[in-house]
Amino acid sequence: MENTVKQQPNTPTQSLSNIDASRHNISTEDKTAAEYTYEAMKYHTDQNKDKGYAPPTALKWIGDASLQVLPKNRLYSAVGLTGGLVIAGNITNTVTGHKLLDGSVIKKESVPTILRWMHNKVGNYDPKGVGSRNFWIKTASMAVYSFGGLLGIKLGTDIAYKDTKEKNKNPHYLEEYLTNVSHTQGDTWSWLSAASGIWGSASGTFAVPLPGINYATGMIGRITSMQDRNTMVAGLNEFTSGATTSSYLRLKEGVHYLAHYAVGNPAKEPAQIEFLAYTLLGPLFKDKITADHIKQFTAAVHKVRDNYWREGGIPREKRAEALSTMKEVFTGAGLEVLLIDMGLNPATIRFDEANGVIGKIGNIGQKDKINTKQEAYWQKLTDRVNKYVAAGIISKERAEWVKDGIEVTRQGKIQETPPPSHKKEIEIASGATEKSEDKAEKFAETLGIKPKQGSLDSLIKSASEKGDWREKVLQERQNMDSPRFVFE
């Protein structure tokens, strides 16, 4: 196979507008994104219902719901609560010289040596006596006891999610920043879940469904924020989590799930790709997402998938490579380019408006941190779109449209300016006569993407090998829509 590019490289900006999205007869005309999504999903489900490609809906929901609760958080919180109550209880008992529960006297000899110096520090306290002094000492003892439990729960839940926060403490791309924001909102919920643990067990107000009072409500906010997931209550999910479907998936986990789903599903038309597209994009572009956007995004998934799919699914030996390519397109730089190409500006996503009422409550005390993260993302996005232009991935006009979205959103306004139309040709800074593998490497270097084994780079390099199945693919039409490099 000849290793030279005979025409301008087919970048995502050029190729997406030419995607054949007419894979079925479902029209987008006069339909909302939701209407189109569910009609398409029903159509594909009916097509596949006799092929055994999907589990029963009820079983799938149960499986998804089981992933929604992380047992480790419950365990660590319970251990923290127990430890906090024991420590705080021993301190109050020692200081007052009486047991908090039954008021019996504690002798100094029975107190651990390390705590004897504080034995009966308050002096002249009778837990069964009358008078304001006795009342306030008893009240303070109960408060210290409860506060110890609260701190124990807080420490437990912080330990449970320590690794989760650590893995995403230095975000670069959109999905990473949104997860980082969710974790920041979860810091507020850690105090609310801790406080509700005390109220729920000590005051009898567990039936009041308010954050900080109801333990279940506090834990829901904490768990979903730290796992960066939605609640799964049909009809309430949009209010509680800002989600447009009943799925627990948010963007970061969702794009990875999408890649695995598209690669692992044997059907030619998997039933849930439109559903996943609406699940992931709907919460981010609530008033802007259209049926055409869902159709475009779905077509992009199939455009990548079709290069690997054979009757009966993607062959096992090709799945790792297909998965790597899918992740290049639908995560990180690839996702940003794809959104911009579709006319959805990632710069207009307001971090402080993410994740529904759980996010709004989580913003309490965290607004400055979230605004700082928003500015940091805008700066990195600005730097990247300049690189995208230099590498020929997007046009200069599209880059300016993205930057305009930053300024408009910073002012608290909505970007009304439509995205510029696609240009027919985009010049590539590296030139059109270089070898394909050299251009791929330069392209990746421009975006700061580290080469990965099994990536599109290795596909291109090995495409000239005799008998390689990929040679035929590239000869016919190598059309991956990858942020690395795509050739016609």
JOHU-V313121 format. One record per run of one state. SS is the DSSP state (hx for helix, st for strand, lp for the rest). FROM is the first residue (numbers start at 1). TO is the last residue. If there is no record, write none. Layout:
BEGIN
SS/FROM/TO, SS/FROM/TO
END
This chain:
BEGIN
lp/1/3, st/4/4, lp/5/11, hx/12/16, lp/17/32, hx/33/48, lp/49/56, hx/57/66, lp/67/70, hx/71/96, lp/97/97, st/98/98, lp/99/104, st/105/105, lp/106/107, hx/108/110, lp/111/112, hx/113/118, lp/119/131, hx/132/160, lp/161/161, hx/162/167, lp/168/173, hx/174/202, lp/203/214, hx/215/227, lp/228/228, st/229/229, lp/230/236, hx/237/241, lp/242/248, st/249/249, lp/250/250, hx/251/264, lp/265/272, hx/273/282, lp/283/290, hx/291/305, lp/306/308, st/309/310, lp/311/312, st/313/314, lp/315/315, hx/316/330, lp/331/331, hx/332/342, lp/343/345, hx/346/348, lp/349/350, hx/351/353, lp/354/355, hx/356/362, lp/363/366, hx/367/391, lp/392/395, hx/396/410, lp/411/434, st/435/435, hx/436/447, lp/448/455, hx/456/462, lp/463/468, hx/469/477, lp/478/488
END
